[in-house]
Amino acid sequence: MEIIMKPVGYINSPYEKREDIPRQSVLSNETAIIEIKKDYRDALYNLEIGNYIVIIFAFHKSPKNTPLIINHKHTNGTKGIFATRSPNRPNPIGLSICKIIDLDEKSITIEGVDMLNGTPVLDIKPYVEWLNPESNDNVK
């Protein structure tokens, strides 16, 4: 099965090279702007400054033929790719949780960017804390 996705926008980030990006969004204080494509701008309705969003994006600069077993440089051990958060994936999809610090009718300014400049954004979802496993233990 082939799955085709079209970007809803693109990241305008201070990072131009992969080696400059922090390992995770929580390790970054940098800001970036998600420029939303015209056809998707109505989808910004009801987003709020100060809230967090989940950004699903394409690792557009990752190698195409990713090995399934890698030497994991942060733990000094061999791991299967699904046991890592490496950007080199069988399907190059990334996920970051970032804080909205500003927005207008065509863009979202975020804090905690860990994406390259020009990164295609595939989707944006609200971060809902109680939907996460550790947060919803009392809900069950």
ZAPA-155856 format. One line per 2 residues: for each residue x, y, z of N, C-alpha, C. Coordinates in steps of 0.2 Angstrom, whole numbers, plus 2048, in hexadecimal, padded with zeros to 3 digits. Layout:
X:Y:Z:X:Y:Z:X:Y:Z  ...
***
This chain:
804:7FA:800:800:800:800:804:806:800  803:80B:7FC:807:811:7FC:802:816:7FF
805:81A:803:802:820:807:805:826:805  801:82B:802:804:831:800:801:837:804
805:83B:807:803:840:80B:806:847:808  802:84C:809:804:853:807:805:857:80D
80A:85B:80D:80B:860:813:806:865:814  804:866:81A:7FF:86C:81C:803:872:81D
80A:872:81D:80E:878:81E:815:876:81E  819:87B:820:821:87A:820:823:87E:826
829:87B:829:82C:87E:82F:831:883:82C  831:889:82F:836:88E:82E:83A:88E:835
840:88A:834:844:889:83A:84B:88C:83A  84E:88D:840:855:88F:840:85A:88A:83E
858:884:83E:85C:87E:83C:85D:87C:835  863:87D:832:864:87B:82B:867:875:82A
86B:872:82F:86E:86C:82F:86C:867:834  86C:860:832:869:85B:837:86D:85B:83D
874:85C:83D:878:85C:843:877:861:848  873:867:846:872:86C:84A:86C:86B:84E
867:867:84C:861:866:850:862:863:856  85E:865:85C:85E:861:862:85B:85A:861
85C:856:865:85A:84F:865:852:84F:865  84F:853:869:848:853:86A:846:85A:86B
83F:85B:86A:83C:862:86B:83D:865:872  83D:860:877:83D:863:87E:844:865:880
849:864:87C:850:866:87D:851:86D:879  84C:870:876:84D:876:872:849:87C:875
84C:881:875:848:888:877:847:88C:870  84A:889:86B:849:88D:865:842:88E:862
841:893:85E:83A:894:85B:83A:893:854  834:891:851:834:890:84A:82D:892:848
82C:893:842:825:895:83F:823:88F:83B  81D:88D:83C:819:888:837:815:88C:832
817:88D:82C:813:890:827:80E:88B:824  808:88D:825:802:888:823:800:88A:81C
800:885:818:7FE:886:811:7F7:889:811  7F5:88C:80C:7EF:890:80B:7E9:88C:80C
7E9:886:809:7E3:881:80A:7E1:87F:811  7E6:87F:815:7E5:87D:81C:7E5:882:821
7E5:888:820:7E5:88E:825:7DF:88E:829  7D9:88C:826:7D3:88B:82B:7D4:887:830
7D8:882:830:7D9:87D:835:7DD:880:83B  7DF:886:83B:7E2:889:840:7DD:88B:846
7D7:88C:844:7D1:88E:848:7D1:88B:84F  7D1:88F:854:7D1:88D:85B:7D7:88A:85E
7DD:88A:85A:7E3:889:85D:7E5:88F:862  7E8:88E:868:7E9:894:86C:7F1:894:86E
7F3:89A:86F:7FA:89C:871:7FA:899:878  800:896:879:801:893:880:800:88B:880
7FC:889:87C:7FB:882:87B:800:87E:878  800:878:878:805:873:875:802:870:86F
806:86F:86A:803:86B:864:808:865:863  805:860:860:809:85A:85D:80A:85C:856
810:85C:853:812:85D:84C:814:857:849  811:854:844:813:84E:841:816:851:83A
81C:84F:839:820:851:833:824:84C:830  826:84E:82A:82B:849:826:832:84B:827
836:846:828:83D:846:829:840:846:821  83F:84C:81E:840:84D:817:848:84C:815
84C:84D:81A:853:84C:819:856:846:81B  852:841:81D:855:83B:820:856:836:81A
85B:831:81B:85D:82D:816:857:828:814  857:826:80E:851:822:80C:851:81B:80E
857:817:80E:857:810:810:85A:810:817  856:810:81C:858:810:822:859:809:825
85E:807:828:85F:800:82B:85A:800:831  858:7FA:832:853:7F8:837:857:7F7:83E
85D:7F6:83E:861:7F5:844:867:7FA:844  868:7FE:849:86D:803:849:871:803:84F
877:806:84F:87B:807:854:879:80E:857  875:80E:85D:872:814:860:878:818:863
879:81E:861:87F:822:863:87D:824:86A  877:825:86D:876:828:873:876:823:879
875:81D:877:875:817:87C:87B:813:87B  87F:814:876:885:80F:875:883:808:874
87D:807:871:87B:800:870:877:7FF:869  876:7F9:867:873:7F7:861:86B:7F7:863
867:7FA:85F:860:7FA:860:85D:7FA:859  857:7F7:859:852:7F7:854:850:7FE:853
84E:801:84D:84D:807:84B:846:809:84F  842:805:850:83B:806:854:83D:807:85C
843:806:85E:845:807:865:849:80D:866  849:812:860:84C:818:860:848:81E:85E
84A:824:85F:846:829:85C:84A:82D:857  84E:829:854:852:82B:84E:84E:82E:848
850:833:845:84D:836:83F:84D:831:839  852:82C:839:852:828:834:84E:822:835
848:822:831:842:81D:832:840:81A:82C  83D:814:82C:83A:811:826:835:815:823
831:819:827:82D:81E:824:82F:824:828  832:829:824:835:82F:828:830:834:82A
82D:832:830:828:836:833:82A:838:83A  82A:83E:83C:82C:841:842:826:843:846
827:844:84D:821:847:851:825:84B:856  822:851:857:825:856:85C:81F:859:860
820:85A:866:81B:85E:86A:81E:865:86B  81B:86A:869:81E:871:86A:818:876:86C
81B:87B:86F:816:880:872:815:886:86D  80E:887:86D:80C:88D:868:80E:893:86C
812:898:869:814:89E:86C:811:8A4:868  80F:8A3:862:80B:8A8:85F:808:8A4:859
802:8A7:856:7FF:8A5:850:7FB:8AA:84D  7FA:8AA:846:7F6:8AE:843:7F2:8AA:83E
7EF:8AD:839:7EB:8A9:834:7EE:8A5:82F  7F5:8A5:82F:7F9:8A1:82A:7FF:89D:82D
800:89E:834:806:89B:836:806:89A:83E  80A:896:840:80A:894:848:812:895:84A
813:899:84F:81A:89A:851:81A:895:857  81F:890:857:820:88B:85C:827:88C:860
827:889:866:82D:889:86A:82E:882:86B  835:880:86A:837:879:86B:838:876:865
83A:879:860:83B:876:859:841:872:859  840:86C:855:846:867:854:845:865:84D
843:869:848:842:867:841:847:86C:83D  849:869:837:84C:86D:833:848:873:82F
84B:878:82D:848:87D:829:845:879:823  83F:87B:821:83C:878:81B:839:871:81C
839:86F:822:835:868:824:82E:868:822  82C:864:81E:824:863:81D:820:861:823
81B:865:825:817:863:82A:811:85F:827  810:859:82A:80A:854:827:804:855:82B
804:857:831:7FE:858:835:800:85B:83C  7FB:85E:83F:7FB:862:845:7F5:860:849
7F7:85E:850:7F1:85C:854:7F2:85F:85B  7ED:860:85F:7EE:863:865:7F1:85E:86A
7F5:860:86E:7F8:85C:873:7F3:85C:879  7F1:856:87B:7EC:856:880:7EF:851:886
7F1:854:88B:7F5:851:890:7F1:84B:893  7EB:84B:894:7E8:845:898:7E7:83F:893
7E8:840:88C:7E8:83B:888:7EF:837:887  7F4:839:88B:7FA:835:88B:7FA:830:891
7FD:82A:890:7FD:825:895:7FE:827:89C  803:82A:89E:805:82C:8A5:800:831:8A7
7FD:835:8A3:7F8:83A:8A6:7F1:837:8A7  7EF:832:8A3:7E9:82F:8A4:7E8:829:8A8
7ED:827:8AC:7EC:821:8B0:7E6:822:8B5  7E4:828:8B7:7DF:829:8BB:7D8:829:8B8
7D8:829:8B1:7D2:82A:8AD:7CF:823:8AC  7D3:81E:8AC:7D0:817:8AA:7CC:814:8AF
***
